[in-house]
Amino acid sequence: MPLNRWDPSSALARMQDDLSSAAHHSSHQGTSVHTSTDGDDLVITVEGIDPSDVSVSVSGGRLTVQGRSGSNTSESGDVAGGHYSSSSSSSSSFSRSFSVPNDVEQSDVSTSPSANGVTVRIRNAA
């Protein structure tokens, strides 16, 4: 293995690039929740989340929407005769509860993917 002279400015630039990349990957849009009515139905739209990561439950007059989002990234390469690798991950979770009529049951709730997340529809809850 050949010996290379340590260059502090190159090392600093590489660390700065790694930190910048990690900061970029860790920043993500927050989850937002919007409610509306459609006839007698209550419609809840959760944006910024993968529909497969959302769970919805009904109990005692409360509807709870829970979810998780996250990402993992990794990269590697060769710079100035040396090899580097970098990985980062981020995750967030949310839980929102809504009051619904006491007679709303789990079978009254349906979910479907939306343009930016998931839509939860509760029949006859408005």
N, CA, C and O atoms as CSV, one atom per row, in Angstrom:
chain,resi,resn,atom,element,x,y,z
A,1,MET,N,N,0.844,-1.170,0.000
A,1,MET,CA,C,0.000,0.000,0.000
A,1,MET,C,C,0.896,1.241,0.000
A,1,MET,O,O,1.766,1.380,0.860
A,2,PRO,N,N,0.686,2.135,-0.956
A,2,PRO,CA,C,1.543,3.332,-1.014
A,2,PRO,C,C,1.200,4.293,0.117
A,2,PRO,O,O,0.051,4.400,0.546
A,3,LEU,N,N,2.217,4.977,0.578
A,3,LEU,CA,C,2.023,5.983,1.609
A,3,LEU,C,C,1.646,7.306,0.955
A,3,LEU,O,O,2.264,7.736,-0.019
A,4,ASN,N,N,0.627,7.937,1.505
A,4,ASN,CA,C,0.209,9.253,1.024
A,4,ASN,C,C,0.413,10.262,2.132
A,4,ASN,O,O,0.182,9.975,3.306
A,5,ARG,N,N,0.843,11.428,1.748
A,5,ARG,CA,C,1.013,12.503,2.709
A,5,ARG,C,C,-0.370,12.988,3.132
A,5,ARG,O,O,-1.238,13.216,2.289
A,6,TRP,N,N,-0.574,13.144,4.437
A,6,TRP,CA,C,-1.858,13.611,4.961
A,6,TRP,C,C,-2.032,15.071,4.618
A,6,TRP,O,O,-1.159,15.895,4.889
A,7,ASP,N,N,-3.159,15.382,4.025
A,7,ASP,CA,C,-3.465,16.745,3.626
A,7,ASP,C,C,-4.673,17.206,4.442
A,7,ASP,O,O,-5.801,16.809,4.149
A,8,PRO,N,N,-4.449,18.047,5.469
A,8,PRO,CA,C,-5.556,18.441,6.335
A,8,PRO,C,C,-6.679,19.158,5.601
A,8,PRO,O,O,-7.841,18.991,5.972
A,9,SER,N,N,-6.382,19.947,4.580
A,9,SER,CA,C,-7.460,20.647,3.881
A,9,SER,C,C,-8.329,19.666,3.099
A,9,SER,O,O,-9.540,19.870,3.015
A,10,SER,N,N,-7.760,18.618,2.529
A,10,SER,CA,C,-8.562,17.594,1.848
A,10,SER,C,C,-9.415,16.829,2.852
A,10,SER,O,O,-10.583,16.543,2.589
A,11,ALA,N,N,-8.836,16.499,3.995
A,11,ALA,CA,C,-9.589,15.787,5.022
A,11,ALA,C,C,-10.745,16.638,5.533
A,11,ALA,O,O,-11.846,16.131,5.746
A,12,LEU,N,N,-10.499,17.925,5.728
A,12,LEU,CA,C,-11.555,18.828,6.186
A,12,LEU,C,C,-12.660,18.949,5.135
A,12,LEU,O,O,-13.842,18.936,5.476
A,13,ALA,N,N,-12.285,19.065,3.871
A,13,ALA,CA,C,-13.276,19.158,2.797
A,13,ALA,C,C,-14.112,17.889,2.729
A,13,ALA,O,O,-15.324,17.965,2.526
A,14,ARG,N,N,-13.492,16.720,2.894
A,14,ARG,CA,C,-14.209,15.452,2.864
A,14,ARG,C,C,-15.189,15.363,4.043
A,14,ARG,O,O,-16.321,14.910,3.874
A,15,MET,N,N,-14.753,15.793,5.238
A,15,MET,CA,C,-15.645,15.787,6.402
A,15,MET,C,C,-16.811,16.752,6.195
A,15,MET,O,O,-17.947,16.445,6.558
A,16,GLN,N,N,-16.532,17.906,5.619
A,16,GLN,CA,C,-17.579,18.887,5.356
A,16,GLN,C,C,-18.606,18.322,4.373
A,16,GLN,O,O,-19.808,18.514,4.558
A,17,ASP,N,N,-18.147,17.631,3.336
A,17,ASP,CA,C,-19.058,16.990,2.380
A,17,ASP,C,C,-19.898,15.915,3.063
A,17,ASP,O,O,-21.102,15.823,2.821
A,18,ASP,N,N,-19.270,15.098,3.917
A,18,ASP,CA,C,-20.001,14.049,4.631
A,18,ASP,C,C,-21.066,14.646,5.541
A,18,ASP,O,O,-22.193,14.152,5.584
A,19,LEU,N,N,-20.720,15.708,6.272
A,19,LEU,CA,C,-21.692,16.348,7.165
A,19,LEU,C,C,-22.827,16.982,6.373
A,19,LEU,O,O,-23.987,16.907,6.779
A,20,SER,N,N,-22.501,17.604,5.249
A,20,SER,CA,C,-23.523,18.213,4.411
A,20,SER,C,C,-24.472,17.143,3.873
A,20,SER,O,O,-25.688,17.334,3.858
A,21,SER,N,N,-23.914,16.032,3.437
A,21,SER,CA,C,-24.734,14.937,2.921
A,21,SER,C,C,-25.631,14.367,4.020
A,21,SER,O,O,-26.810,14.107,3.782
A,22,ALA,N,N,-25.086,14.173,5.213
A,22,ALA,CA,C,-25.884,13.650,6.325
A,22,ALA,C,C,-27.002,14.614,6.692
A,22,ALA,O,O,-28.122,14.184,6.964
A,23,ALA,N,N,-26.716,15.910,6.703
A,23,ALA,CA,C,-27.743,16.896,7.026
A,23,ALA,C,C,-28.842,16.896,5.972
A,23,ALA,O,O,-30.021,17.030,6.299
A,24,HIS,N,N,-28.456,16.745,4.708
A,24,HIS,CA,C,-29.456,16.705,3.635
A,24,HIS,C,C,-30.358,15.484,3.778
A,24,HIS,O,O,-31.574,15.589,3.618
A,25,HIS,N,N,-29.768,14.322,4.080
A,25,HIS,CA,C,-30.555,13.096,4.190
A,25,HIS,C,C,-31.415,13.062,5.440
A,25,HIS,O,O,-32.462,12.413,5.448
A,26,SER,N,N,-30.995,13.750,6.499
A,26,SER,CA,C,-31.775,13.690,7.737
A,26,SER,C,C,-32.934,14.671,7.742
A,26,SER,O,O,-33.868,14.516,8.530
A,27,SER,N,N,-32.894,15.682,6.876
A,27,SER,CA,C,-34.013,16.614,6.841
A,27,SER,C,C,-35.120,16.007,6.002
A,27,SER,O,O,-34.873,15.531,4.894
A,28,HIS,N,N,-36.324,16.020,6.514
A,28,HIS,CA,C,-37.452,15.493,5.780
A,28,HIS,C,C,-38.680,16.291,6.142
A,28,HIS,O,O,-38.743,16.928,7.193
A,29,GLN,N,N,-39.635,16.248,5.271
A,29,GLN,CA,C,-40.847,17.005,5.507
A,29,GLN,C,C,-41.627,16.351,6.630
A,29,GLN,O,O,-41.653,15.127,6.762
A,30,GLY,N,N,-42.264,17.189,7.436
A,30,GLY,CA,C,-43.077,16.687,8.521
A,30,GLY,C,C,-44.395,16.146,8.006
A,30,GLY,O,O,-44.793,16.381,6.865
A,31,THR,N,N,-45.039,15.432,8.862
A,31,THR,CA,C,-46.334,14.876,8.538
A,31,THR,C,C,-47.395,15.914,8.855
A,31,THR,O,O,-47.363,16.538,9.916
A,32,SER,N,N,-48.336,16.098,7.936
A,32,SER,CA,C,-49.425,17.030,8.185
A,32,SER,C,C,-50.750,16.283,8.067
A,32,SER,O,O,-50.878,15.331,7.297
A,33,VAL,N,N,-51.722,16.731,8.840
A,33,VAL,CA,C,-53.029,16.091,8.885
A,33,VAL,C,C,-54.095,17.139,8.583
A,33,VAL,O,O,-54.100,18.219,9.174
A,34,HIS,N,N,-54.997,16.813,7.661
A,34,HIS,CA,C,-56.096,17.698,7.289
A,34,HIS,C,C,-57.406,16.943,7.460
A,34,HIS,O,O,-57.500,15.766,7.111
A,35,THR,N,N,-58.412,17.615,7.992
A,35,THR,CA,C,-59.729,16.992,8.133
A,35,THR,C,C,-60.751,17.765,7.301
A,35,THR,O,O,-60.639,18.976,7.114
A,36,SER,N,N,-61.745,17.035,6.810
A,36,SER,CA,C,-62.841,17.638,6.067
A,36,SER,C,C,-64.037,16.696,6.159
A,36,SER,O,O,-63.940,15.593,6.698
A,37,THR,N,N,-65.152,17.148,5.629
A,37,THR,CA,C,-66.334,16.293,5.580
A,37,THR,C,C,-66.735,16.098,4.127
A,37,THR,O,O,-66.501,16.956,3.276
A,38,ASP,N,N,-67.338,14.960,3.868
A,38,ASP,CA,C,-67.875,14.636,2.552
A,38,ASP,C,C,-69.239,14.004,2.807
A,38,ASP,O,O,-69.340,12.802,3.051
A,39,GLY,N,N,-70.293,14.830,2.747
A,39,GLY,CA,C,-71.619,14.339,3.144
A,39,GLY,C,C,-71.615,14.056,4.632
A,39,GLY,O,O,-71.317,14.943,5.432
A,40,ASP,N,N,-71.943,12.829,5.013
A,40,ASP,CA,C,-71.939,12.422,6.422
A,40,ASP,C,C,-70.617,11.781,6.838
A,40,ASP,O,O,-70.472,11.342,7.979
A,41,ASP,N,N,-69.661,11.726,5.925
A,41,ASP,CA,C,-68.381,11.080,6.216
A,41,ASP,C,C,-67.346,12.104,6.688
A,41,ASP,O,O,-67.303,13.233,6.199
A,42,LEU,N,N,-66.527,11.693,7.634
A,42,LEU,CA,C,-65.361,12.472,8.058
A,42,LEU,C,C,-64.180,11.954,7.257
A,42,LEU,O,O,-63.957,10.745,7.190
A,43,VAL,N,N,-63.418,12.864,6.645
A,43,VAL,CA,C,-62.274,12.485,5.820
A,43,VAL,C,C,-61.021,13.101,6.440
A,43,VAL,O,O,-60.952,14.309,6.665
A,44,ILE,N,N,-60.042,12.255,6.709
A,44,ILE,CA,C,-58.770,12.703,7.285
A,44,ILE,C,C,-57.678,12.362,6.284
A,44,ILE,O,O,-57.529,11.207,5.887
A,45,THR,N,N,-56.915,13.372,5.878
A,45,THR,CA,C,-55.814,13.168,4.938
A,45,THR,C,C,-54.506,13.380,5.685
A,45,THR,O,O,-54.278,14.438,6.272
A,46,VAL,N,N,-53.649,12.365,5.658
A,46,VAL,CA,C,-52.333,12.438,6.288
A,46,VAL,C,C,-51.313,12.518,5.161
A,46,VAL,O,O,-51.206,11.597,4.350
A,47,GLU,N,N,-50.564,13.613,5.106
A,47,GLU,CA,C,-49.569,13.816,4.051
A,47,GLU,C,C,-48.163,13.639,4.606
A,47,GLU,O,O,-47.904,13.913,5.778
A,48,GLY,N,N,-47.269,13.182,3.759
A,48,GLY,CA,C,-45.874,13.031,4.147
A,48,GLY,C,C,-45.567,11.688,4.762
A,48,GLY,O,O,-44.602,11.563,5.516
A,49,ILE,N,N,-46.364,10.676,4.459
A,49,ILE,CA,C,-46.157,9.351,5.041
A,49,ILE,C,C,-46.497,8.293,4.006
A,49,ILE,O,O,-47.374,8.498,3.167
A,50,ASP,N,N,-45.819,7.181,4.062
A,50,ASP,CA,C,-46.107,6.052,3.176
A,50,ASP,C,C,-47.369,5.358,3.681
A,50,ASP,O,O,-47.426,4.988,4.854
A,51,PRO,N,N,-48.379,5.170,2.835
A,51,PRO,CA,C,-49.632,4.541,3.285
A,51,PRO,C,C,-49.432,3.177,3.939
A,51,PRO,O,O,-50.225,2.787,4.797
A,52,SER,N,N,-48.401,2.455,3.556
A,52,SER,CA,C,-48.178,1.139,4.165
A,52,SER,C,C,-47.677,1.247,5.604
A,52,SER,O,O,-47.662,0.248,6.323
A,53,ASP,N,N,-47.266,2.442,6.040
A,53,ASP,CA,C,-46.763,2.639,7.397
A,53,ASP,C,C,-47.794,3.269,8.327
A,53,ASP,O,O,-47.438,3.748,9.404
A,54,VAL,N,N,-49.066,3.277,7.930
A,54,VAL,CA,C,-50.111,3.913,8.724
A,54,VAL,C,C,-51.039,2.852,9.301
A,54,VAL,O,O,-51.436,1.917,8.606
A,55,SER,N,N,-51.382,3.006,10.580
A,55,SER,CA,C,-52.397,2.146,11.187
A,55,SER,C,C,-53.486,3.030,11.784
A,55,SER,O,O,-53.217,4.108,12.313
A,56,VAL,N,N,-54.713,2.548,11.685
A,56,VAL,CA,C,-55.864,3.300,12.161
A,56,VAL,C,C,-56.657,2.391,13.086
A,56,VAL,O,O,-56.934,1.240,12.746
A,57,SER,N,N,-57.028,2.911,14.268
A,57,SER,CA,C,-57.830,2.118,15.206
A,57,SER,C,C,-58.939,2.983,15.789
A,57,SER,O,O,-58.805,4.201,15.905
A,58,VAL,N,N,-60.032,2.328,16.152
A,58,VAL,CA,C,-61.187,2.994,16.753
A,58,VAL,C,C,-61.481,2.309,18.075
A,58,VAL,O,O,-61.551,1.082,18.150
A,59,SER,N,N,-61.655,3.127,19.135
A,59,SER,CA,C,-61.981,2.575,20.443
A,59,SER,C,C,-62.548,3.675,21.324
A,59,SER,O,O,-61.949,4.741,21.466
A,60,GLY,N,N,-63.704,3.411,21.912
A,60,GLY,CA,C,-64.289,4.320,22.892
A,60,GLY,C,C,-64.510,5.737,22.403
A,60,GLY,O,O,-64.262,6.685,23.148
A,61,GLY,N,N,-64.971,5.911,21.170
A,61,GLY,CA,C,-65.221,7.243,20.658
A,61,GLY,C,C,-63.984,7.989,20.218
A,61,GLY,O,O,-64.030,9.200,20.002
A,62,ARG,N,N,-62.871,7.276,20.081
A,62,ARG,CA,C,-61.616,7.890,19.621
A,62,ARG,C,C,-61.098,7.130,18.415
A,62,ARG,O,O,-61.035,5.900,18.420
A,63,LEU,N,N,-60.731,7.865,17.391
A,63,LEU,CA,C,-60.067,7.297,16.223
A,63,LEU,C,C,-58.607,7.719,16.313
A,63,LEU,O,O,-58.315,8.908,16.444
A,64,THR,N,N,-57.695,6.772,16.246
A,64,THR,CA,C,-56.273,7.080,16.349
A,64,THR,C,C,-55.581,6.680,15.056
A,64,THR,O,O,-55.712,5.549,14.586
A,65,VAL,N,N,-54.845,7.626,14.491
A,65,VAL,CA,C,-54.049,7.402,13.288
A,65,VAL,C,C,-52.591,7.446,13.728
A,65,VAL,O,O,-52.135,8.440,14.294
A,66,GLN,N,N,-51.857,6.355,13.464
A,66,GLN,CA,C,-50.447,6.286,13.836
A,66,GLN,C,C,-49.635,5.920,12.611
A,66,GLN,O,O,-50.118,5.221,11.720
A,67,GLY,N,N,-48.406,6.394,12.570
A,67,GLY,CA,C,-47.549,6.056,11.440
A,67,GLY,C,C,-46.096,6.327,11.732
A,67,GLY,O,O,-45.734,6.984,12.708
A,68,ARG,N,N,-45.280,5.796,10.848
A,68,ARG,CA,C,-43.836,5.993,10.930
A,68,ARG,C,C,-43.329,6.312,9.531
A,68,ARG,O,O,-43.873,5.833,8.536
A,69,SER,N,N,-42.323,7.095,9.472
A,69,SER,CA,C,-41.650,7.329,8.203
A,69,SER,C,C,-40.160,7.294,8.458
A,69,SER,O,O,-39.702,7.572,9.567
A,70,GLY,N,N,-39.419,6.960,7.449
A,70,GLY,CA,C,-37.974,6.913,7.617
A,70,GLY,C,C,-37.276,6.659,6.305
A,70,GLY,O,O,-37.892,6.302,5.301
A,71,SER,N,N,-35.973,6.854,6.342
A,71,SER,CA,C,-35.173,6.587,5.162
A,71,SER,C,C,-33.775,6.172,5.582
A,71,SER,O,O,-33.285,6.562,6.642
A,72,ASN,N,N,-33.153,5.387,4.745
A,72,ASN,CA,C,-31.776,4.962,4.949
A,72,ASN,C,C,-31.013,5.244,3.672
A,72,ASN,O,O,-31.502,4.976,2.574
A,73,THR,N,N,-29.826,5.781,3.815
A,73,THR,CA,C,-28.986,6.028,2.655
A,73,THR,C,C,-27.572,5.592,2.964
A,73,THR,O,O,-27.130,5.645,4.111
A,74,SER,N,N,-26.880,5.169,1.956
A,74,SER,CA,C,-25.464,4.850,2.123
A,74,SER,C,C,-24.754,5.132,0.810
A,74,SER,O,O,-25.331,5.027,-0.272
A,75,GLU,N,N,-23.502,5.487,0.937
A,75,GLU,CA,C,-22.699,5.741,-0.242
A,75,GLU,C,C,-21.257,5.424,0.088
A,75,GLU,O,O,-20.857,5.439,1.252
A,76,SER,N,N,-20.487,5.140,-0.932
A,76,SER,CA,C,-19.066,4.901,-0.737
A,76,SER,C,C,-18.343,5.323,-2.009
A,76,SER,O,O,-18.952,5.468,-3.070
A,77,GLY,N,N,-17.066,5.511,-1.887
A,77,GLY,CA,C,-16.291,5.925,-3.047
A,77,GLY,C,C,-14.815,5.993,-2.717
A,77,GLY,O,O,-14.394,5.711,-1.595
A,78,ASP,N,N,-14.061,6.364,-3.692
A,78,ASP,CA,C,-12.619,6.502,-3.532
A,78,ASP,C,C,-12.232,7.949,-3.786
A,78,ASP,O,O,-12.650,8.552,-4.775
A,79,VAL,N,N,-11.433,8.497,-2.886
A,79,VAL,CA,C,-10.973,9.873,-3.004
A,79,VAL,C,C,-9.492,9.901,-2.672
A,79,VAL,O,O,-9.077,9.416,-1.619
A,80,ALA,N,N,-8.711,10.457,-3.547
A,80,ALA,CA,C,-7.276,10.658,-3.325
A,80,ALA,C,C,-6.598,9.392,-2.819
A,80,ALA,O,O,-5.801,9.447,-1.883
A,81,GLY,N,N,-6.906,8.262,-3.426
A,81,GLY,CA,C,-6.254,7.005,-3.062
A,81,GLY,C,C,-6.822,6.339,-1.830
A,81,GLY,O,O,-6.337,5.280,-1.433
A,82,GLY,N,N,-7.827,6.917,-1.215
A,82,GLY,CA,C,-8.446,6.305,-0.036
A,82,GLY,C,C,-9.900,5.962,-0.309
A,82,GLY,O,O,-10.534,6.536,-1.195
A,83,HIS,N,N,-10.409,5.034,0.452
A,83,HIS,CA,C,-11.803,4.611,0.290
A,83,HIS,C,C,-12.614,5.148,1.467
A,83,HIS,O,O,-12.140,5.143,2.603
A,84,TYR,N,N,-13.820,5.604,1.202
A,84,TYR,CA,C,-14.691,6.073,2.270
A,84,TYR,C,C,-16.068,5.452,2.097
A,84,TYR,O,O,-16.456,5.058,0.997
A,85,SER,N,N,-16.785,5.374,3.183
A,85,SER,CA,C,-18.191,4.969,3.119
A,85,SER,C,C,-18.955,5.778,4.149
A,85,SER,O,O,-18.429,6.135,5.203
A,86,SER,N,N,-20.198,6.059,3.825
A,86,SER,CA,C,-21.040,6.871,4.690
A,86,SER,C,C,-22.445,6.297,4.673
A,86,SER,O,O,-22.938,5.881,3.624
A,87,SER,N,N,-23.085,6.272,5.820
A,87,SER,CA,C,-24.482,5.841,5.861
A,87,SER,C,C,-25.221,6.713,6.861
A,87,SER,O,O,-24.647,7.200,7.834
A,88,SER,N,N,-26.504,6.898,6.599
A,88,SER,CA,C,-27.328,7.677,7.509
A,88,SER,C,C,-28.738,7.121,7.486
A,88,SER,O,O,-29.167,6.508,6.508
A,89,SER,N,N,-29.434,7.340,8.556
A,89,SER,CA,C,-30.837,6.937,8.607
A,89,SER,C,C,-31.589,7.965,9.438
A,89,SER,O,O,-31.036,8.606,10.331
A,90,SER,N,N,-32.857,8.096,9.114
A,90,SER,CA,C,-33.706,8.991,9.880
A,90,SER,C,C,-35.080,8.362,9.974
A,90,SER,O,O,-35.507,7.636,9.077
A,91,SER,N,N,-35.754,8.643,11.047
A,91,SER,CA,C,-37.120,8.145,11.183
A,91,SER,C,C,-37.897,9.099,12.076
A,91,SER,O,O,-37.337,9.815,12.907
A,92,SER,N,N,-39.176,9.081,11.877
A,92,SER,CA,C,-40.051,9.868,12.723
A,92,SER,C,C,-41.356,9.117,12.860
A,92,SER,O,O,-41.683,8.259,12.041
A,93,SER,N,N,-42.082,9.440,13.877
A,93,SER,CA,C,-43.375,8.800,14.074
A,93,SER,C,C,-44.384,9.857,14.483
A,93,SER,O,O,-44.026,10.933,14.961
A,94,PHE,N,N,-45.644,9.528,14.287
A,94,PHE,CA,C,-46.684,10.444,14.701
A,94,PHE,C,C,-47.876,9.638,15.174
A,94,PHE,O,O,-48.037,8.466,14.833
A,95,SER,N,N,-48.698,10.286,15.959
A,95,SER,CA,C,-49.951,9.706,16.435
A,95,SER,C,C,-50.923,10.858,16.641
A,95,SER,O,O,-50.622,11.814,17.356
A,96,ARG,N,N,-52.075,10.763,16.020
A,96,ARG,CA,C,-53.116,11.772,16.183
A,96,ARG,C,C,-54.406,11.060,16.534
A,96,ARG,O,O,-54.720,10.011,15.972
A,97,SER,N,N,-55.146,11.630,17.458
A,97,SER,CA,C,-56.436,11.065,17.853
A,97,SER,C,C,-57.535,12.079,17.584
A,97,SER,O,O,-57.336,13.287,17.714
A,98,PHE,N,N,-58.698,11.562,17.206
A,98,PHE,CA,C,-59.850,12.382,16.879
A,98,PHE,C,C,-61.057,11.818,17.606
A,98,PHE,O,O,-61.204,10.603,17.735
A,99,SER,N,N,-61.919,12.704,18.078
A,99,SER,CA,C,-63.188,12.269,18.667
A,99,SER,C,C,-64.140,11.909,17.544
A,99,SER,O,O,-64.289,12.654,16.575
A,100,VAL,N,N,-64.782,10.762,17.683
A,100,VAL,CA,C,-65.799,10.321,16.727
A,100,VAL,C,C,-67.002,9.849,17.542
A,100,VAL,O,O,-66.867,9.559,18.731
A,101,PRO,N,N,-68.172,9.771,16.919
A,101,PRO,CA,C,-69.330,9.279,17.662
A,101,PRO,C,C,-69.059,7.888,18.262
A,101,PRO,O,O,-68.344,7.078,17.670
A,102,ASN,N,N,-69.631,7.628,19.427
A,102,ASN,CA,C,-69.386,6.364,20.126
A,102,ASN,C,C,-69.803,5.135,19.331
A,102,ASN,O,O,-69.280,4.045,19.562
A,103,ASP,N,N,-70.742,5.297,18.390
A,103,ASP,CA,C,-71.192,4.130,17.635
A,103,ASP,C,C,-70.328,3.827,16.403
A,103,ASP,O,O,-70.630,2.889,15.665
A,104,VAL,N,N,-69.257,4.605,16.164
A,104,VAL,CA,C,-68.345,4.314,15.049
A,104,VAL,C,C,-67.517,3.084,15.415
A,104,VAL,O,O,-66.933,3.002,16.495
A,105,GLU,N,N,-67.484,2.137,14.485
A,105,GLU,CA,C,-66.728,0.904,14.682
A,105,GLU,C,C,-65.607,0.814,13.655
A,105,GLU,O,O,-65.573,1.579,12.691
A,106,GLN,N,N,-64.701,-0.115,13.867
A,106,GLN,CA,C,-63.571,-0.293,12.951
A,106,GLN,C,C,-64.060,-0.551,11.521
A,106,GLN,O,O,-63.422,-0.112,10.565
A,107,SER,N,N,-65.171,-1.249,11.368
A,107,SER,CA,C,-65.695,-1.549,10.024
A,107,SER,C,C,-66.202,-0.293,9.301
A,107,SER,O,O,-66.413,-0.329,8.089
A,108,ASP,N,N,-66.397,0.808,10.021
A,108,ASP,CA,C,-66.817,2.073,9.402
A,108,ASP,C,C,-65.639,2.859,8.832
A,108,ASP,O,O,-65.836,3.895,8.196
A,109,VAL,N,N,-64.432,2.383,9.051
A,109,VAL,CA,C,-63.216,3.114,8.677
A,109,VAL,C,C,-62.552,2.442,7.484
A,109,VAL,O,O,-62.359,1.227,7.467
A,110,SER,N,N,-62.206,3.248,6.490
A,110,SER,CA,C,-61.443,2.733,5.346
A,110,SER,C,C,-60.268,3.665,5.079
A,110,SER,O,O,-60.335,4.862,5.360
A,111,THR,N,N,-59.203,3.110,4.540
A,111,THR,CA,C,-58.031,3.904,4.183
A,111,THR,C,C,-57.704,3.670,2.709
A,111,THR,O,O,-57.950,2.593,2.165
A,112,SER,N,N,-57.151,4.694,2.083
A,112,SER,CA,C,-56.715,4.569,0.695
A,112,SER,C,C,-55.524,5.499,0.469
A,112,SER,O,O,-55.429,6.552,1.100
A,113,PRO,N,N,-54.620,5.114,-0.424
A,113,PRO,CA,C,-53.487,5.995,-0.731
A,113,PRO,C,C,-53.981,7.295,-1.358
A,113,PRO,O,O,-54.960,7.298,-2.105
A,114,SER,N,N,-53.308,8.388,-1.056
A,114,SER,CA,C,-53.603,9.670,-1.688
A,114,SER,C,C,-52.344,10.144,-2.397
A,114,SER,O,O,-51.319,9.463,-2.371
A,115,ALA,N,N,-52.418,11.297,-3.025
A,115,ALA,CA,C,-51.284,11.804,-3.802
A,115,ALA,C,C,-50.015,11.922,-2.961
A,115,ALA,O,O,-48.927,11.622,-3.451
A,116,ASN,N,N,-50.134,12.355,-1.697
A,116,ASN,CA,C,-48.954,12.587,-0.860
A,116,ASN,C,C,-48.959,11.778,0.423
A,116,ASN,O,O,-48.148,12.040,1.310
A,117,GLY,N,N,-49.846,10.806,0.548
A,117,GLY,CA,C,-49.916,10.051,1.792
A,117,GLY,C,C,-51.064,9.077,1.802
A,117,GLY,O,O,-51.149,8.177,0.967
A,118,VAL,N,N,-51.953,9.270,2.769
A,118,VAL,CA,C,-53.080,8.346,2.932
A,118,VAL,C,C,-54.340,9.130,3.304
A,118,VAL,O,O,-54.268,10.160,3.975
A,119,THR,N,N,-55.488,8.631,2.860
A,119,THR,CA,C,-56.766,9.221,3.219
A,119,THR,C,C,-57.545,8.215,4.055
A,119,THR,O,O,-57.672,7.049,3.683
A,120,VAL,N,N,-58.063,8.676,5.183
A,120,VAL,CA,C,-58.873,7.846,6.072
A,120,VAL,C,C,-60.312,8.381,5.987
A,120,VAL,O,O,-60.552,9.573,6.179
A,121,ARG,N,N,-61.247,7.499,5.701
A,121,ARG,CA,C,-62.651,7.891,5.583
A,121,ARG,C,C,-63.442,7.139,6.658
A,121,ARG,O,O,-63.350,5.917,6.778
A,122,ILE,N,N,-64.231,7.909,7.448
A,122,ILE,CA,C,-65.065,7.334,8.500
A,122,ILE,C,C,-66.516,7.590,8.118
A,122,ILE,O,O,-66.974,8.732,8.087
A,123,ARG,N,N,-67.226,6.514,7.830
A,123,ARG,CA,C,-68.635,6.639,7.398
A,123,ARG,C,C,-69.513,7.145,8.544
A,123,ARG,O,O,-69.383,6.712,9.689
A,124,ASN,N,N,-70.403,8.068,8.206
A,124,ASN,CA,C,-71.423,8.586,9.125
A,124,ASN,C,C,-70.849,9.142,10.426
A,124,ASN,O,O,-71.457,8.982,11.485
A,125,ALA,N,N,-69.702,9.783,10.363
A,125,ALA,CA,C,-69.080,10.335,11.581
A,125,ALA,C,C,-69.129,11.852,11.632
A,125,ALA,O,O,-68.752,12.450,12.640
A,126,ALA,N,N,-69.589,12.483,10.558
A,126,ALA,CA,C,-69.584,13.956,10.531
A,126,ALA,C,C,-70.781,14.513,11.241
A,126,ALA,O,O,-70.942,15.731,11.318
